[in-house]
Amino acid sequence: QRPNRDEILARRRAFSDGGLVRYRIEVGRAHGASPKEIVGAIANEGGIEGKYIGQIHLFDDFSTVELPANLPDDLLGTLKRTRVRQMPLNNATGITEAERLVIRRWFDAGMPRH
């Protein structure tokens, strides 16, 4: 973990008007996805600069990514059709309570974060 990681994330969040929202995307470790590929797809297809993309957490069957809260509907539609490793992101705003539990257990167990 980089020593200035918290500072970098705080700056990214400050750049985003209205803060960041965590989105679930339907591509994960089992698909061979990497954070670099996810950022690249979002930046290239959605036109969102990397400085506006927050933390990405990879899980086996899905990932979460923090994006600006004020994304227009047409951009969300574009991101749903965006593909990483031939898998459409199919992002949905928000995370369900069940997913929160999975994520919390993952972190509590000390699993690697990417």
C-alpha positions as CSV (number, residue, x, y, z in Angstrom):
1,Q,0.0,0.0,0.0
2,R,1.4,3.4,-1.0
3,P,2.0,5.7,2.0
4,N,0.1,8.6,0.4
5,R,-2.9,6.4,-0.7
6,D,-5.4,8.1,1.7
7,E,-4.3,11.5,0.5
8,I,-4.7,10.5,-3.1
9,L,-8.2,9.1,-2.5
10,A,-9.2,12.2,-0.6
11,R,-8.1,14.4,-3.5
12,R,-10.0,12.2,-6.0
13,R,-13.2,12.4,-3.9
14,A,-12.8,16.2,-3.6
15,F,-12.5,16.5,-7.4
16,S,-15.9,14.9,-7.8
17,D,-18.8,17.3,-7.3
18,G,-21.3,15.7,-4.9
19,G,-18.8,13.0,-3.9
20,L,-18.5,9.4,-5.1
21,V,-21.0,6.6,-5.2
22,R,-19.9,2.9,-5.1
23,Y,-21.2,1.0,-8.1
24,R,-21.3,-2.8,-8.6
25,I,-20.0,-4.0,-11.9
26,E,-20.4,-7.6,-13.2
27,V,-16.8,-8.4,-13.9
28,G,-14.4,-9.8,-11.3
29,R,-11.3,-11.9,-10.6
30,A,-12.9,-15.1,-12.1
31,H,-13.1,-13.2,-15.4
32,G,-9.4,-12.2,-15.2
33,A,-10.2,-8.5,-14.7
34,S,-7.7,-6.1,-13.3
35,P,-8.3,-2.6,-11.8
36,K,-6.2,-1.2,-14.7
37,E,-8.6,-2.7,-17.3
38,I,-11.6,-1.4,-15.4
39,V,-10.2,2.1,-15.2
40,G,-9.2,2.0,-18.9
41,A,-12.7,0.9,-20.0
42,I,-14.5,3.5,-17.9
43,A,-12.1,6.2,-19.0
44,N,-12.1,5.3,-22.7
45,E,-15.8,4.4,-23.1
46,G,-17.3,6.8,-20.6
47,G,-14.9,9.7,-21.0
48,I,-14.4,9.9,-17.2
49,E,-10.8,11.0,-16.3
50,G,-8.9,8.6,-14.0
51,K,-8.8,11.3,-11.3
52,Y,-12.6,11.0,-11.0
53,I,-12.5,7.2,-10.5
54,G,-12.1,6.2,-6.8
55,Q,-11.4,2.9,-5.2
56,I,-11.9,-0.4,-7.1
57,H,-12.3,-3.6,-5.2
58,L,-12.2,-7.0,-7.1
59,F,-14.2,-9.9,-5.9
60,D,-14.6,-13.3,-7.5
61,D,-17.8,-12.6,-9.6
62,F,-18.1,-8.9,-9.4
63,S,-16.2,-5.7,-8.5
64,T,-17.1,-2.3,-7.0
65,V,-15.9,1.0,-8.3
66,E,-16.4,4.5,-7.0
67,L,-17.6,7.0,-9.6
68,P,-19.0,10.6,-9.3
69,A,-22.5,10.6,-7.8
70,N,-23.8,13.0,-10.5
71,L,-23.3,10.9,-13.6
72,P,-26.0,11.6,-16.2
73,D,-28.3,8.7,-17.2
74,D,-26.9,8.5,-20.8
75,L,-23.4,8.0,-19.4
76,L,-24.6,5.3,-17.1
77,G,-26.2,3.6,-20.1
78,T,-22.9,3.8,-22.0
79,L,-21.1,2.3,-19.0
80,K,-23.6,-0.6,-18.7
81,R,-22.7,-1.6,-22.3
82,T,-19.0,-1.2,-21.7
83,R,-17.0,-4.4,-21.6
84,V,-14.0,-5.6,-19.7
85,R,-12.7,-9.1,-20.6
86,Q,-15.7,-9.5,-22.9
87,M,-18.1,-9.0,-20.0
88,P,-20.5,-6.1,-20.0
89,L,-20.2,-4.0,-16.8
90,N,-24.0,-3.8,-16.3
91,N,-23.4,-1.4,-13.5
92,A,-26.2,-0.7,-11.1
93,T,-26.2,2.2,-8.7
94,G,-25.7,1.2,-5.1
95,I,-24.8,-2.0,-3.4
96,T,-27.4,-4.3,-1.8
97,E,-27.2,-5.1,1.9
98,A,-26.2,-8.7,1.1
99,E,-23.3,-7.4,-1.0
100,R,-22.3,-5.1,1.8
101,L,-22.1,-8.2,4.1
102,V,-19.9,-10.0,1.5
103,I,-17.6,-7.0,1.2
104,R,-17.4,-6.5,4.9
105,R,-16.6,-10.2,5.5
106,W,-14.0,-10.1,2.7
107,F,-12.2,-7.1,4.4
108,D,-12.6,-8.5,7.9
109,A,-10.9,-11.7,6.8
110,G,-7.9,-9.7,5.5
111,M,-8.4,-10.6,1.9
112,P,-6.3,-8.7,-0.6
113,R,-7.7,-5.4,-1.9
114,H,-6.9,-4.2,-5.4
